[in-house]
């Protein structure tokens, strides 16, 4: 209970301070022949780091979705569970019916909604990518009928959206046939990662629950490389509460690759790997983080330790050298690369080379580091000074 309270207090604190990082932009739309208001949140580190790129999230229904999404994005970044994001809120309070409307007899978007769709694709995205340092990872977030509109972006031949977040979706009666017509298997041919999040809830009417359940069941049968289906069910009697729960639950899954290796990830994806495959898995994880999110993290030490036992215990530790080399390449400031190479040579009784690498690694450490004395014991053990 205390942990939950502290997290809630921190979340409220995030919401109270991010307003100073918000830009309001009146974007003239040639497609819709009008001006639309964008609310743009820029992370506080944006000006300090002129090289770093940031994932982009476009949030529809800004008037009641934007603050919650931004607050969660700040909290997840602080907890190292997701990268910092640039977030764009699209105001729809006065225009929602025109922006997300569709023909009840066919599910086809009405003309004004087609224009809004094109506005998001060709003008909002273009403006953000032209004026801000965005990474290739783009999320579209919507609720209700806005969530239905987002699913139409699945039809695009060129995949430019990575995550489709459909919260409390109000789908057309034709959503099933529409999804079938979009040829979702095309995502398997992309060298990228994609997510489709859809939540159900006890707060919905019986007919809405049934429709969403049917779509979730159909999607769950798909096995498409690179395309991750996230079917969720939120137990609550309030649709507003479902929104506040769905956003962090979607983020948890969508940014799973960014997070440090969890116990679940280790058990499901790493535990049975050979040492060389475990090393490749770790390197690929951080290459994907850098590509998708614009975040060059090196390698977290906790992730190095997560696969350490595999490297040491399997194949008689013969892959310690490869492990050390990989760490030096991806995380050159860490002394762990030299440590594992030194251990490799020590295991092979090449004590001279082992001592050399232990000394190099120790030289990278701050004397005030609480682990420095333990590291130095490797040097003492081999008679170095």
Order of alpha helices (4+ residues) and beta strands (2+ residues): alpha-beta-beta-beta-alpha-beta-alpha-alpha-alpha-beta-alpha-beta-alpha-beta-alpha-beta-alpha-alpha-alpha-alpha-alpha-alpha-alpha
